[in-house]
Amino acid sequence: MGEDTWRRAGWAGAAIGVLAAGAAAGVAIERLTVGRAVREKARLALDAEGPYGALRGTPGRAVADDGTELYYEVDEVDPAAAGPTAAGPAPTTAKAAASRRRRLFGRKAPAPVTVVFSHGYCLSQDSWHFQRAALRGLVRTVHWDQRSHGRSGRGPDGVTVSIDQLGRDLKAVLDAAAPEGPLVLIGHSMGGMTLMALADRHPEFVRERVVGVGFVGTSSGKLGEVNYGLPTAGVNAVRRVLPGVLRALGSQAELVERGRRATADLFAGLIKKYSFSSKDVDPAVVRFAERMIESTPIDVVAEFYPAFAEHDKAAALAAFRAVPVLALAGDRDLVTPSSHTEAIADLLPDAELVIVPDAGHLVMLEHPEAVTDRIADLLARAGAVPRPENAGSGSG
């Protein structure tokens, strides 16, 4: 292949990485430093000793209906999680964590509920790092990687993925990791669509087992109308050519990945636009998000992309009407705008609608305390944990 052709492919790969992967999953590179108070807040919310994405649980594998292996991890309840151990006082960071946990959940042991987190497009289970850290040991949780993401296996070669397939995948994970007992399901972006697909195919299962659901930065349909903050002419042109370009680039994955990596810095500003809104996001958090997206090959981006235009699961939301619902989004989300979350709340009138100020698509990383507090409220309403001692005292 000639040099000009390689260069065009490289630039196209970088552009597609921004428009498809970056817009849907959100990644960023932030070179500016932030104040000590912001970093300290992030560390306290993190509630973990290791770096972002380092939390691990008991591993397991489920098998999808097409034979794809799906990786999940379980964090079990720790009776001693809310206080000091018999070995003596806990470290300062653990004391702060315990204090936060007591404020969120009280001192009593949680109810036997499993909370299952589903991540978004081009991310992994580690995208819930802050929330996982805050809940760790307090309630049984399951974190899983969607097919072709994270540690899960790749789906069959050349098969375009559907949201319906992801719903069937989630059912396989639930059967393996939480075969009995009540469930609280929480999904971000594509993960929220996965919950809707589960409800669409298994409404009786949802009515029998699910006691609460959280939709974070997601949509029940009409994603083809999202303009990603682009002028009308520009977004229409992208929609016309993107599916075909993605297919072509997916067939030249190695070449495109080289081009995407080589030109990543040139697109840092645009990528950040689709990830975060606030100016004081910890650079370590931003780099963490970037690492997740970089681990998603361009052919996986190509396989998943068509599913979003076809996604329409508004009718499936009816299965969640009898349970507590959280519908949360960032007010400046350009990927799944907050109007889509408001539409979900309109279909579920008893849902708690939360629009987080100054927040983009990766709201659970950008404003982790706001999201964690609202999830804590959801778990309390669902009976998974005791009511917070100081209800309403968390950040917005």
C-alpha positions as CSV (number, residue, x, y, z in Angstrom):
1,M,0.0,0.0,0.0
2,G,1.4,3.4,-1.0
3,E,2.3,6.1,1.5
4,D,-0.6,8.4,0.5
5,T,-3.1,5.6,0.9
6,W,-1.6,4.6,4.3
7,R,-1.8,8.3,5.4
8,R,-5.4,8.6,4.4
9,A,-6.3,5.4,6.2
10,G,-4.5,6.6,9.3
11,W,-6.3,9.9,9.4
12,A,-9.6,8.2,8.6
13,G,-8.9,5.7,11.4
14,A,-8.3,8.5,13.9
15,A,-11.4,10.4,12.8
16,I,-13.5,7.3,13.1
17,G,-12.0,6.6,16.5
18,V,-13.3,10.0,17.5
19,L,-16.7,10.1,15.8
20,A,-17.7,6.5,16.6
21,A,-15.7,5.3,19.6
22,G,-14.9,8.6,21.2
23,A,-18.4,10.0,20.8
24,A,-20.1,6.9,22.1
25,A,-17.8,5.9,24.8
26,G,-16.0,9.1,25.8
27,V,-12.2,9.4,26.2
28,A,-10.0,12.3,26.9
29,I,-6.4,13.6,27.3
30,E,-6.1,16.5,29.8
31,R,-2.7,18.2,30.1
32,L,-3.7,20.8,32.6
33,T,-3.2,20.3,36.4
34,V,-6.1,20.6,38.8
35,G,-6.1,21.9,42.4
36,R,-5.3,19.9,45.4
37,A,-8.9,20.0,46.7
38,V,-10.2,18.5,43.5
39,R,-7.6,15.7,43.6
40,E,-8.3,15.0,47.2
41,K,-12.1,14.8,46.5
42,A,-11.4,12.3,43.7
43,R,-9.2,10.2,46.0
44,L,-11.9,10.1,48.8
45,A,-14.6,9.2,46.3
46,L,-12.4,6.6,44.8
47,D,-12.1,4.8,48.2
48,A,-9.4,2.5,47.0
49,E,-5.7,2.0,47.5
50,G,-4.8,1.0,43.9
51,P,-4.9,3.0,40.7
52,Y,-8.1,3.5,38.7
53,G,-9.3,0.2,37.3
54,A,-7.4,-1.9,39.8
55,L,-10.3,-3.2,41.8
56,R,-10.9,-6.9,41.2
57,G,-13.4,-9.4,42.5
58,T,-14.0,-13.1,42.3
59,P,-13.8,-14.0,38.6
60,G,-16.4,-16.0,36.7
61,R,-17.4,-16.8,33.2
62,A,-20.8,-17.1,31.6
63,V,-21.5,-18.5,28.1
64,A,-23.7,-16.6,25.7
65,D,-26.2,-18.4,23.5
66,D,-23.7,-18.2,20.6
67,G,-20.9,-19.6,22.6
68,T,-19.1,-16.3,23.4
69,E,-17.5,-16.3,26.9
70,L,-18.5,-13.4,29.1
71,Y,-16.3,-12.4,31.9
72,Y,-17.7,-11.1,35.2
73,E,-16.5,-10.5,38.8
74,V,-18.4,-10.7,42.0
75,D,-17.8,-8.6,45.1
76,E,-19.4,-10.2,48.1
77,V,-20.6,-8.5,51.3
78,D,-18.0,-8.0,53.9
79,P,-19.5,-7.9,57.4
80,A,-16.6,-5.8,58.6
81,A,-16.6,-3.3,55.8
82,A,-18.3,-0.5,57.7
83,G,-15.9,-0.3,60.7
84,P,-12.4,-1.1,62.0
85,T,-11.2,-4.6,62.1
86,A,-10.2,-6.7,65.1
87,A,-6.6,-6.2,64.0
88,G,-6.7,-2.6,65.1
89,P,-7.5,0.9,63.6
90,A,-7.7,1.1,59.9
91,P,-5.5,3.4,57.8
92,T,-6.6,7.0,57.3
93,T,-7.9,6.4,53.8
94,A,-10.0,3.4,55.1
95,K,-11.4,5.5,57.9
96,A,-12.6,8.1,55.4
97,A,-14.1,5.4,53.3
98,A,-15.9,3.9,56.3
99,S,-17.2,7.3,57.3
100,R,-18.6,7.8,53.8
101,R,-20.1,4.4,53.8
102,R,-21.9,5.0,57.1
103,R,-23.3,8.3,55.8
104,L,-24.6,6.6,52.7
105,F,-25.8,3.3,54.0
106,G,-25.9,3.3,57.8
107,R,-24.4,0.5,60.0
108,K,-26.8,-2.3,59.5
109,A,-26.0,-5.3,57.2
110,P,-27.4,-4.9,53.7
111,A,-30.3,-7.0,52.4
112,P,-29.5,-10.0,50.2
113,V,-29.7,-8.1,46.9
114,T,-27.2,-8.4,44.0
115,V,-26.5,-5.1,42.2
116,V,-25.4,-5.7,38.6
117,F,-23.5,-3.0,36.6
118,S,-23.4,-3.0,32.8
119,H,-21.0,-0.7,31.0
120,G,-21.1,1.3,27.8
121,Y,-19.7,1.1,24.3
122,C,-15.9,0.9,24.1
123,L,-15.6,0.8,27.9
124,S,-15.3,-2.0,30.4
125,Q,-16.6,-3.0,33.8
126,D,-13.8,-0.7,35.2
127,S,-15.7,2.4,34.1
128,W,-17.7,1.9,37.3
129,H,-14.6,2.2,39.4
130,F,-15.7,4.9,41.7
131,Q,-19.1,3.4,42.4
132,R,-17.6,-0.1,42.9
133,A,-15.2,1.4,45.4
134,A,-17.9,3.0,47.4
135,L,-20.1,-0.1,47.4
136,R,-17.4,-2.6,48.0
137,G,-18.2,-5.0,50.8
138,L,-21.5,-3.3,51.6
139,V,-23.8,-5.1,49.1
140,R,-23.2,-8.0,46.7
141,T,-22.3,-6.6,43.3
142,V,-21.6,-8.1,39.8
143,H,-19.5,-6.3,37.3
144,W,-19.2,-7.7,33.8
145,D,-17.6,-7.0,30.5
146,Q,-19.9,-6.9,27.5
147,R,-18.8,-9.1,24.6
148,S,-15.7,-8.1,22.7
149,H,-14.9,-5.6,25.5
150,G,-12.6,-5.9,28.5
151,R,-11.8,-9.5,29.4
152,S,-14.8,-11.0,27.7
153,G,-14.4,-13.0,24.5
154,R,-14.9,-11.8,21.0
155,G,-18.2,-12.6,19.3
156,P,-18.2,-14.6,16.0
157,D,-16.2,-13.0,13.2
158,G,-18.0,-10.7,10.9
159,V,-21.3,-10.8,12.9
160,T,-22.9,-7.4,13.5
161,V,-23.9,-7.1,17.1
162,S,-27.5,-6.2,18.1
163,I,-28.8,-4.7,21.3
164,D,-31.0,-7.8,21.5
165,Q,-27.9,-10.0,21.6
166,L,-26.5,-7.9,24.5
167,G,-29.8,-8.4,26.4
168,R,-29.4,-12.2,26.0
169,D,-25.8,-11.9,27.1
170,L,-26.9,-10.2,30.3
171,K,-29.4,-12.9,31.0
172,A,-26.6,-15.5,30.7
173,V,-24.5,-13.5,33.2
174,L,-27.4,-13.2,35.6
175,D,-28.0,-17.0,35.4
176,A,-24.4,-17.7,36.2
177,A,-23.5,-15.0,38.7
178,A,-26.9,-14.3,40.5
179,P,-29.2,-17.3,39.8
180,E,-31.4,-16.5,42.7
181,G,-32.4,-13.5,44.9
182,P,-33.5,-9.9,44.0
183,L,-31.6,-7.8,41.6
184,V,-30.8,-4.1,41.1
185,L,-29.7,-3.5,37.5
186,I,-27.6,-0.4,36.6
187,G,-26.5,0.4,33.1
188,H,-24.6,3.3,31.5
189,S,-25.1,4.2,27.8
190,M,-25.0,0.9,25.9
191,G,-25.3,-0.8,29.2
192,G,-28.7,0.8,29.8
193,M,-29.8,-0.3,26.4
194,T,-28.8,-3.8,27.4
195,L,-31.1,-3.6,30.4
196,M,-34.0,-2.6,28.1
197,A,-33.2,-5.5,25.8
198,L,-33.3,-7.9,28.7
199,A,-36.7,-6.5,29.7
200,D,-38.0,-6.8,26.1
201,R,-37.1,-10.5,25.9
202,H,-37.7,-11.5,29.5
203,P,-40.4,-9.3,31.0
204,E,-41.5,-12.0,33.4
205,F,-38.0,-12.4,34.7
206,V,-37.7,-8.7,35.3
207,R,-41.0,-8.6,37.2
208,E,-40.1,-11.6,39.3
209,R,-36.4,-10.7,40.1
210,V,-35.7,-7.0,39.5
211,V,-36.4,-4.7,42.5
212,G,-34.7,-1.6,41.1
213,V,-33.1,-0.2,38.0
214,G,-30.7,2.7,37.2
215,F,-30.3,4.2,33.7
216,V,-27.2,6.4,33.4
217,G,-26.6,8.5,30.3
218,T,-28.6,6.2,28.1
219,S,-31.4,6.2,25.6
220,S,-34.5,4.1,24.7
221,G,-34.3,5.0,21.0
222,K,-34.1,7.7,18.3
223,L,-30.3,7.9,18.5
224,G,-30.2,8.6,14.8
225,E,-31.5,12.0,15.6
226,V,-28.6,13.0,17.9
227,N,-26.4,15.6,16.3
228,Y,-23.4,15.3,18.7
229,G,-23.1,19.1,18.7
230,L,-22.3,19.2,15.0
231,P,-24.0,21.4,12.4
232,T,-26.9,19.7,10.6
233,A,-25.0,19.4,7.3
234,G,-22.0,17.9,8.9
235,V,-23.8,15.3,11.0
236,N,-26.0,14.3,8.0
237,A,-22.8,13.7,5.9
238,V,-21.3,11.6,8.7
239,R,-24.4,9.5,9.0
240,R,-24.4,8.8,5.3
241,V,-20.8,7.6,5.0
242,L,-19.9,6.3,8.5
243,P,-21.4,2.8,8.3
244,G,-19.6,2.0,5.1
245,V,-16.3,3.6,6.2
246,L,-16.4,1.7,9.4
247,R,-16.9,-1.6,7.6
248,A,-13.9,-0.8,5.3
249,L,-11.7,0.2,8.2
250,G,-12.7,-2.8,10.3
251,S,-11.3,-5.0,7.5
252,Q,-7.9,-3.2,7.9
253,A,-7.9,-3.2,11.7
254,E,-4.1,-3.3,12.2
255,L,-3.4,-0.5,9.7
256,V,-6.1,1.7,11.2
257,E,-5.0,1.1,14.8
258,R,-1.5,2.3,13.8
259,G,-2.9,5.5,12.3
260,R,-5.3,6.1,15.2
261,R,-2.5,5.8,17.8
262,A,-0.1,7.9,15.8
263,T,-2.6,10.8,15.5
264,A,-4.3,10.5,18.9
265,D,-2.9,13.8,20.4
266,L,-4.2,15.8,17.4
267,F,-7.8,14.9,18.4
268,A,-7.5,15.4,22.1
269,G,-9.7,18.4,22.3
270,L,-12.4,16.9,20.2
271,I,-12.3,13.7,22.1
272,K,-12.6,15.5,25.4
273,K,-15.7,17.3,24.2
274,Y,-17.5,14.0,24.0
275,S,-16.3,12.8,27.3
276,F,-16.5,15.4,30.0
277,S,-17.9,18.9,30.5
278,S,-16.2,20.3,33.6
279,K,-12.8,21.9,33.4
280,D,-11.4,20.4,36.6
281,V,-11.5,16.7,35.9
282,D,-8.5,14.9,37.4
283,P,-6.1,14.2,34.6
284,A,-5.6,10.7,36.0
285,V,-9.3,10.0,35.5
286,V,-9.1,11.3,32.0
287,R,-6.1,9.1,31.2
288,F,-7.9,6.1,32.7
289,A,-10.9,6.7,30.3
290,E,-8.4,7.0,27.4
291,R,-6.8,3.6,28.3
292,M,-10.2,1.9,28.2
293,I,-11.0,3.3,24.7
294,E,-7.6,2.4,23.4
295,S,-8.2,-1.2,24.3
296,T,-11.2,-1.4,22.0
297,P,-10.1,-2.5,18.5
298,I,-11.5,-0.6,15.5
299,D,-13.2,-3.8,14.2
300,V,-15.2,-4.0,17.4
301,V,-16.2,-0.4,17.0
302,A,-17.4,-1.3,13.5
303,E,-19.3,-4.4,14.6
304,F,-21.3,-2.5,17.3
305,Y,-21.9,0.8,15.7
306,P,-25.0,-0.1,13.5
307,A,-26.8,-1.4,16.6
308,F,-27.4,2.1,18.0
309,A,-29.3,3.5,15.0
310,E,-31.6,0.5,15.2
311,H,-32.1,0.6,18.9
312,D,-35.8,1.2,19.9
313,K,-36.8,-0.2,23.3
314,A,-39.2,2.4,24.6
315,A,-42.0,-0.1,24.9
316,A,-39.8,-2.5,27.0
317,L,-39.5,0.1,29.8
318,A,-43.0,-0.9,30.9
319,A,-41.5,-3.9,32.6
320,F,-39.8,-1.6,35.1
321,R,-42.9,0.4,36.1
322,A,-43.4,-1.4,39.4
323,V,-39.9,-0.9,40.8
324,P,-37.8,2.1,41.9
325,V,-36.0,3.7,38.9
326,L,-33.2,6.2,38.7
327,A,-32.8,8.1,35.4
328,L,-29.6,10.1,35.5
329,A,-27.6,12.1,32.9
330,G,-25.2,14.9,32.5
331,D,-26.7,18.2,31.4
332,R,-24.1,18.6,28.7
333,D,-24.0,15.0,27.4
334,L,-23.5,15.3,23.6
335,V,-23.7,11.5,23.0
336,T,-26.9,10.6,24.7
337,P,-28.4,14.0,25.5
338,S,-30.3,14.5,28.7
339,S,-33.5,14.8,26.7
340,H,-33.2,11.1,26.1
341,T,-33.1,10.5,29.9
342,E,-36.0,12.8,30.4
343,A,-37.9,10.7,27.8
344,I,-37.2,7.6,29.8
345,A,-38.5,9.3,33.0
346,D,-41.6,10.4,31.1
347,L,-42.4,6.7,30.3
348,L,-41.7,5.8,34.0
349,P,-43.5,8.5,35.9
350,D,-42.3,7.3,39.3
351,A,-38.7,7.4,38.3
352,E,-36.2,9.8,40.0
353,L,-34.9,12.1,37.3
354,V,-31.5,13.5,38.0
355,I,-29.7,15.9,35.6
356,V,-26.2,16.5,36.9
357,P,-24.9,20.0,36.2
358,D,-21.7,20.5,34.3
359,A,-21.4,16.9,33.3
360,G,-20.8,15.1,30.0
361,H,-21.3,11.5,28.9
362,L,-18.9,9.9,31.4
363,V,-20.8,11.4,34.3
364,M,-20.0,8.5,36.7
365,L,-16.3,9.4,36.3
366,E,-16.7,13.1,36.1
367,H,-18.9,13.6,39.1
368,P,-18.6,10.3,40.9
369,E,-20.0,11.4,44.2
370,A,-23.2,12.7,42.6
371,V,-23.8,9.4,40.8
372,T,-22.8,7.3,43.8
373,D,-25.2,9.2,46.1
374,R,-28.1,8.8,43.7
375,I,-27.3,5.0,43.4
376,A,-27.2,4.8,47.2
377,D,-30.7,6.4,47.2
378,L,-31.9,3.9,44.6
379,L,-30.5,0.9,46.6
380,A,-32.3,2.2,49.7
381,R,-35.6,2.6,47.9
382,A,-35.2,-0.9,46.5
383,G,-34.5,-2.3,50.0
384,A,-31.0,-3.4,49.1
385,V,-29.4,-1.3,51.9
386,P,-30.7,0.7,54.9
387,R,-31.8,4.3,54.3
388,P,-28.9,6.7,54.5
389,E,-28.5,8.3,57.9
390,N,-28.4,11.8,56.4
391,A,-30.6,11.5,53.4
392,G,-30.2,14.3,50.9
393,S,-26.8,15.4,52.2
394,G,-24.8,14.0,49.3
395,S,-23.7,16.1,46.3
396,G,-26.3,16.8,43.6
